């Protein structure tokens, strides 16, 4: 249908857009007509103009008839309450968002008597009609106008029978604080202590809400249930379609054909001891080019998943739906069926495997001179663990690693020494964040919670993977192919201001100005090294960073300090990497199974989807870890532990234990020696009478009062006097000054750069 042209009596589209921008949330058709003197005869034409602007995405229409510019939320709109933050405020997301990037955050403050009354019946999962006002870049403050009724979602919980024979459901979600009552006719065969899915029923306005059981998951005392809970809670897909399974079972090994023969090159995989799949293999040797004296030639070979997961296939559909694999302490929910993820697409030692490899040439200082992508056939010479490799380099090789020490491992480390020099010059963000792992016993129960070891071998592999990822992004730009970039934007102004104010309270100064780079944050991290604030400052700097996401538009990677970056090295467990592989295959004419034309059009929606599935997996993995740690700690109720305050809210303190990394809560009501108020600027609870402070980062001794594995919750009580009293004026510690450079050998997880 042809577009209507603006008549002499109508304003231009640009004039209308300017008027709406000048009057956000207040401009409707009536206001526009009045402002431009449009009479009744031209109202139909005006309506057509506004319809075109909405269809073109230049304006949005909120609740009612008010219009807002693209990227702005209307003054009144529908909002879903999605989260409760650590300060007890509710966070919302607009029901409809047609702007670019992530939807703005909407904050509903709950402090103060008026706000508490307003928010009394509102919680996570509710949909509300809200009045919004700008509160910063990509952020709004919300006031609830009306809470809207909607069908309640199924609830995961533990079914129990009371001493009177009545059925109860205790939700596994800590945010759902009320139980449900289950009538005998709705037990569905469930036994007391089993984890079930229940559907809330309409019924009582007062007292416990009724529900009926619709699915039985397993017994709550079974350690396997600790990961089943987040799998169900976060909706992680666990079953492949029959069509996808048939495609996986029919898959066959590839033959050499037109592929480059890499079978004689001793490519090795280096992974954790408990790795379930092997995406990548590496090799390095001195460059024999006389024009590159002291330089290196490296190969990074990656499983050729694109050969097996073809565009439009059932395998492709299921992989895209999952977006990525999800890893738990006792299991993995894979993106691909095991016939591929653990076999044909896994670079198994001694087996011929299809791969997409990149040859990398570095100069003596580790700067990449050139690269070349090939589709190859390889045979993994050895599957080694990080520990085996590091022990071998440190002079203690076992019988498996020994044959590879001289011909493979030493050249690999020598090449990395050069690459590391380039990394130091680049200065990526050097945050050190402790990680923990659950050690499962042979009986399936939790044997221990231990910190993950950080070795140079981790950094070696990480840096080669980063180099390969950069090469992939560069090659796709050169070939003018779509690229699924891994984007990490620089921190927002609000986060920087908050960080700077907090660092000032510790007498650390973050550079001012608009051009903050990773090096400025590194200077703070170096200054704090070895001090009592080291771990705290690493944590608050980490919290100040933006979350990485996928996008077809390049915004660079702030944390790695790279202009362009894509994920290429893990196609077994990330759909983004599969798309990058397909784009390379098409751009380099390496086969007929490259990127499909329809994927070009859908890149933006795919990017948004896989960014969401990644966050879903991260939340599920974190939730499972909390439950495993709580189950382990449940055997130590009443014991005392050393910990550190990791969060401060108006409701109490979050404490992280030094030994296990377990996180628990200290309710403010348990601090009975004074009345404590929340000092947001200093991130502390301050006693009104004693002026005693419990500040973020302070060390405390706590007693474990309660551990509830089914919800993953720990409750602590602070022992002794605790807290601290502010020093007199002039008694602050001096700013630490050092010329030491950050450590570049601290391992950070390879999973999600």
Secondary structure, 3 states (H helix, E strand, C coil): CCCCCCCCCCCCHHHHHHHHHHCCCCECHHHHHHHCCCCHHHHHHHHHHHHHHHHCCCEEECCCCCEEECCCCCCEEEEEEEEECCCCCEEEEECCCCCCCCCCEEEECCCCHHHHHHCCCCCCCCEEEEEEEEEECCEEEEEEEEEECCCCCCEEEEEEECCCCCEEEEECCCCCCCCEEECHHHCCCCCCCEEEEEEECCCCCCCCEEEEEEEEEEECCCCCHHHHHHHHHCCCCCCCCHHHHHHHHHCCCCCCCCCEECCCCCCEEEECCCCCCCCEEEEEEECCCCCCCCCEEEEEEEECHHHHCCCCCHHHHHHHHHCECEEECCEEECCCCHHHHHHHCCCCECCEEEEEEEEEEECCCCCEEEEEEEEEEEEECEEEEHHHHHHHHCCCCCCCCHHHHHHHHHHHHHHHHHHHHHHHHHCCCCCCCCCEEEEECCCCCEEEEEECCCCHHHHHHHHHHHHHHHHHHHHHHHCCCCCCEEEECCCCHHHHHHHHHHHHHCCCCCCCCCCCCHHHHHHHHHHHCCCCCHHHHHHHHHHCCCCCEEECCCCCECCCCECCCECCCCCCCEHHHHHHHHHHHHHCCCCCCCCCHHHHHHHHHHHHHHHHHHHHHHHHHHHHHHHHHHHHHHHHCCCEEEEEEEEEECCEEEEEECCCCCEEEEEHHHCCCCCEEEECCCCEEEECCCCEEEECCCEEEEEEEEEECCCCEEEEEECCCCCEECCCCCCCCCCCCCCCCCCCCCCCCCCCC
